Amino acid sequence: MSIETIKRKIKGLYESNPHIHINVFVPHGKALLENEPVLLKRVYPHIFQVESCEGGVPKCHTIQYSALMTRQIEIVELKDAV
C-alpha cells in the first residue's frame, strides 16, 4: 500500500469514526501495545496525531505515515486493507 493510500484511508477514518485501535511493535516484531484504543485527533500531510488514555491521563502521540508501511504501527481497522 502506498503512502497516499494510507493517508486517504486514515483521513476517511478521521472523518467517519475517529475512535480506532492500534498495535505498536518493537523492532523484532514483539507487540508493545495490542488493540490499544486511541482517538484520531488531527491529520496532517506528513503525520497524524492520536490520543490515548494511559492511567487515566490523556497523552497525545504523533505518528508518521511511514510507520504503517514499515509495520511499526498497525491500525486494526485498516488491518485487512494493508
N, C-alpha and C positions, 0 to 999 in steps of 0.2 A: 504494500500500500504506500502511495506517495505522501509526502508531507502535505500537499494541497488537499488530498482526500481526507487525511487525518484532521486538518484544520476545519474542513467543511463539516465533517461528522461531529466534531466537538462543538462547533458553533450551533449545529442543529440540536444537540443535546442541551446546550445552554439556553436556547430559545424555547424548547419544548418541555424539558424536565431537568433542571439543573442539579437535582439530587441524584448523585451517581455513586458508584463503588469502585475503589481502585485496589490494585495489588502492586506492591513495591518489592523489587527483587534486588539483592546484593549481587556483586559481580559473578559469583559462582552458581547463580540460579536459585539460591535459597530464598524463600519468601520472608521478607521483613514484616510486611503487613499483608494480610489477606482479606479481601472483601470489605475493606475499610470504607464506611460511609463518609462521603465528603459532599460539599456544596460547590458547584462551579460558580465562582464569584465574578470573574472577568475573563474575557477572551480578547487577546491582542494578536497582532500579526506574527510575532515570533514566540510568544509564550502564552500560557493561560494560568489563572490562579484558582486554587481550590482552598476551601476552609474545612478543617477537621476540628473535632472537639475532643481534645486529649485531656482526660482527667477533669472534664467539666470546663476547661478553658479553651476557647476558640483560638486556633492557630491558622495563619494563612501561609500557604506554600506556593511557590512559583515553579512551574514545570515547563520545560522546553518540549516542543512537539517531537523533536528528535529522540527524546527519551522513550516515546512509544515505539518508534522504529527500531531502537536498539533493545527493546523489551525490558528496560529498567523499570518502566511503569506500564501497567496494563489497566485499561478501563474495562471493567467487567461488562458493561452494557455494549461495548464495541468488540468484545472478545470474539464473537462469531464472524464479525466483519473483517478482522485483520488477517 
